[in-house]
Amino acid sequence: MGKFKKVNDLSVNSVSYVNDPDAARKWFDIILEILKEEFEKEASKKMD
């Protein structure tokens, strides 16, 4: 397995107020899943 550079930066382009804590938690989970998929996609491109 190759070596990876540790990156600690994350940029947020917008933040919205969500009144419902459950809705905020669901949106947060969705956003994390999208980010995870994008990171995995980029990592697999670099491995090829």
N, C-alpha and C positions, 0 to 999 in steps of 0.2 A: 504494500500500500504506500502511496506517495505521501510526502510531507505536506502539511497544510499550514498556511499562515493564519494565526489567530486574529480575528477582526472583532472589535468591540463597538463598532459604529452602527447606529440605526437612525435613519432620518424619517421623520413624520411630517407629511405635507399638510395635514389638516387634522384638527381635533374638534369634535362636536360634543355637545352636552347631551347625555342620555339620561332621562329622568328615571327610568325603570332599571333597577340594578340587575334584574334577570336578563333584560334585553341587552344591557351593556356587556354582561358576562358572555352571552351568546355571540354578540358581534366580535368581542375580543377573541373568543375561541375560533371563529370563522377566519378572522384576520391572521391569527397564528397559523392556522392550517394552510392558508394561501402562501404565507411567507415560507413555511416549511417546504411546501411543494416546489416553490421557486428556487430555494437554496439547494434542494436535492437535484433539481433539473440542471442548475448551473454546475454543481459538483460532478454530475455524471458526464456533462459535456467536457469538463476539464480532464476527466479520467480517460476519455476516449482518445 
